[in-house]
Amino acid sequence: MFEQLLRVATDRFRRLLTDREGGAQSLREWLRNGDDPETRGVRLLREWLSPEQRAQYDAHRYFDVTGCDSGKRYRIHHGASMNIQEIDGTGRPRVGWCFVPNTYLVAGDVMLAQKIALETDELGALDVAKKFVPKETQLNMFMHL
Amino acid sequence: MATQIVMDHTGDTRHYFDANNAKALMQAEERFKELTLVGFTAAVRTASGEPTVIRTFDPTAEETLFFPRLVGG
């Protein structure tokens, strides 16, 4: 009885997979090519990153940029706000900077706008930005108390 | 085909146009002016891939990216 039920269920599942092959293929393509806003934003970002930045982002979900005016280094973390850190020569955060587009955008777009701003008009970007103390710095201060 | 990419809540909206078509080029220039007038920044990539901000329409640009005005978060 159990074997018969299992055989029927297996057969029905096989037929379902066959019938839904088109749908399953679409799902696989969607997962691969992703057309949701978040995925499109990250795809656009990756297109505009330098090869080094792209590799860094793929490995760590952040990438470093050099300010065009001061030569300072900034680390842009994946995110849509409070995601920029000015870093020292060893990569440790010195101060956080927050500036974002004035309308809702997905994280990839926000990071790309921030990258272009720092690389082409660093002082203009920092002029509107708000400073904050990065979490890592807060932790370091606490550890040294 | 040249492209104007405008960042928005959907990720981006792309406007493709034939840079050899005078009417299409005029429409693209009009779009450039409208977007920059309301605060969008236009950027293109140099041959080496570095971003550059442009203040006037570049009819030879293969790809122009527009992002909204930046404000303190």
Interface residues (C-beta under 8 A of the other chain):
Chain A: D36 P37 E38 T39 R40 G41 L44 W48 S50 S81 M82 C98 F99 V100 P101 N102 T103 Y104 L105 V106 G108 D109 L112 A113 Q114 K115 I116 A117 E119 T120 D121 A125 V128 A129 K130
Chain B: I5 M7 D8 H9 T10 G11 D12 G39 T41 A43 R45 G49 E50 P51 T52 V53 L65 F67 P68 R69 L70 V71 G72 G73
